[in-house]
Amino acid sequence: MGTGEKIKAEVERVTGRAVKKAAHAIGKETLAAKGVALEARGNARRVKERGKDALS
């Protein structure tokens, strides 16, 4: 996995988790859903890169 892609995936995961928790704390469910989506995108990016590494 390229270092840049690894960092990008981890930043998306952590940012999404932080946004989700903060939004739940203040009662903003729409923002919480965006945080969940961002975290899922980071997870998907990480899985994709791991799959590429496994094939090489």
N, C-alpha and C positions, 0 to 999 in steps of 0.2 A: 504494500500500500504506500502510495506517495505520502510524504510527510505533510504536504499542504492539504491533501484530501483528508488525511487523518485528523488534522487540526480542525478543519472546517466541519467535519462530522461531529467532533466532540463539542465544539463551540455551539453548534445548533442544538445538540442534545441538552447541554447545560443551560443555555439561554431559554429554551422551551420550558424546561422544568422550573426555572426561576420565575418566568412569566406566569406559568400556570399556578404556582403556589401563591404568588403575590396577588394575582387576580382573584383567586378564591378567598383570600384573606380580606379583600375589600368588597367582595360580592359582585364582581364583574364577570359574569359567566361567558359573555361573548369573547372577552379577552382571554379567559381561561381556555376556551376552545382553540383560539389561535396559538396559545402556548403548547397545547397538546399536539396540534398539527406540526408545529416547528420541531418539537421533540421527536415526533414520528418520522419527519423528514431526515433528521440527523441519524436516527436508528437505521432507516432504509439506506442512507448513504454509507453507513458503516458496514452493513451487511453486504452491499454491492462491492465495496472495496475488498472485504475479506474474501468474497467469492472469486474476485479477480486474482487475488494473491494465491488462492488455493489451486487455481488452474495454471498458474505460471511456475 
